[in-house]
Amino acid sequence: VQLVESGGGSVQAGGSLRLSCVASGFRFTDYAIGWFRQAPGKEREAVSAITPTGETFYIDSVKGRFSITSDNVQSTVYLQMDSLKLEDAANYYCAITQKILAGSDRYALRVFMSAMNYWGKGTLVTVSS
């Protein structure tokens, strides 16, 4: 299994970035895929996830600003991040889980974080004022 993230970088607050995660080595449609982040000195935090059927979940702090999509043909998941804030700065990781994600956003992302099977090496997002 390989998950390769890209698209991170340095941006001013209010700017946008689009992260990509190219997946290989497994049947893409058998897994839910998502993103978690970790800032220095902080715990990992699930950001968003998408199920094989296209259901999406977001943490409250990014709702209305981030959008997760998947391309099943290209086995790629994207995270469009708009209106970036200083507190969004972190290493962003792509991960997969075979768990079924459902219910509220908070519950689904908690399941996602607790049952990740694989994750990538991450891509760094820096936000400046």
C-alpha positions in Angstrom: 0.0 0.0 0.0 1.2 3.5 -0.9 -0.3 6.8 -0.1 1.6 9.8 -1.5 0.6 13.3 -0.5 1.5 16.5 -2.3 0.3 20.0 -2.7 1.5 21.4 0.6 3.3 24.7 0.8 3.4 28.2 2.3 0.5 30.5 1.9 -0.8 33.7 3.6 -3.9 33.6 5.7 -7.0 33.7 3.5 -5.2 31.8 0.7 -5.9 28.4 -0.7 -4.1 25.1 -1.3 -5.2 21.9 -2.9 -3.7 18.7 -1.4 -3.6 15.5 -3.4 -3.2 11.9 -2.2 -2.3 9.3 -4.8 -3.2 5.8 -3.7 -1.9 2.4 -4.9 -1.5 -1.2 -3.8 -5.1 -1.8 -2.8 -8.6 -1.6 -4.2 -9.4 2.1 -3.9 -13.1 1.6 -3.6 -12.8 -0.8 -0.7 -11.6 1.9 1.7 -12.7 5.2 3.1 -10.0 7.8 2.7 -9.3 10.9 4.6 -6.9 13.4 6.0 -5.6 14.1 9.4 -3.1 16.8 10.5 -0.6 17.3 13.2 0.9 20.5 14.3 4.1 20.7 16.3 3.4 19.9 20.0 -0.2 19.0 19.3 -2.2 15.7 18.9 -3.2 14.3 15.6 -6.6 15.6 14.4 -8.9 14.2 11.8 -9.8 16.8 9.3 -12.0 15.1 6.7 -12.9 11.8 5.1 -14.8 10.4 2.2 -16.4 7.0 1.9 -16.4 4.8 -1.3 -19.9 6.0 -1.9 -18.9 9.7 -1.7 -20.3 10.6 1.7 -18.1 13.2 3.3 -17.2 14.3 6.8 -15.5 17.3 8.2 -14.4 18.6 11.6 -16.3 21.7 12.6 -13.4 24.1 12.2 -13.0 23.5 8.5 -16.7 23.2 7.4 -17.4 25.6 4.6 -13.7 26.1 3.9 -12.4 22.7 3.0 -13.8 20.2 0.5 -12.8 16.6 0.0 -13.3 14.8 -3.3 -12.1 11.6 -4.8 -11.3 10.4 -8.3 -11.9 6.6 -8.4 -10.3 6.3 -11.9 -7.1 8.0 -10.8 -7.2 6.6 -7.3 -6.6 10.0 -5.9 -8.2 12.0 -3.1 -8.1 15.8 -3.0 -8.5 18.3 -0.2 -9.3 21.7 -1.4 -8.5 24.2 1.4 -9.8 27.7 1.1 -9.7 30.7 3.5 -6.8 29.2 5.3 -6.2 30.3 8.9 -3.1 30.3 11.0 -4.4 27.4 13.0 -4.6 25.2 9.8 -0.8 25.1 9.7 0.3 21.5 10.2 1.6 18.4 8.5 -1.3 16.8 6.6 -1.5 13.1 6.1 -3.7 10.9 3.9 -4.9 7.7 5.5 -7.3 4.8 4.7 -9.6 2.7 6.8 -11.8 -0.3 6.0 -14.2 0.7 8.7 -17.6 1.9 7.6 -17.9 5.6 8.3 -21.4 6.8 9.0 -23.4 9.0 11.4 -22.4 12.4 12.6 -19.2 14.0 11.3 -17.7 13.9 14.7 -18.5 10.2 15.2 -17.3 9.2 11.7 -14.0 11.0 12.1 -13.4 9.5 15.5 -13.9 6.1 13.9 -11.6 7.0 11.1 -8.8 8.1 13.5 -9.1 5.0 15.6 -9.0 2.6 12.8 -6.6 3.9 10.2 -4.9 1.0 8.3 -2.3 2.9 6.4 -1.1 6.5 6.1 1.4 8.5 4.0 4.4 10.5 4.9 2.6 13.8 4.9 2.8 17.2 3.3 3.5 20.4 5.2 1.1 23.3 5.1 2.4 26.6 6.5 0.1 29.6 6.9 1.5 33.1 7.6 -0.2 36.3 8.6 
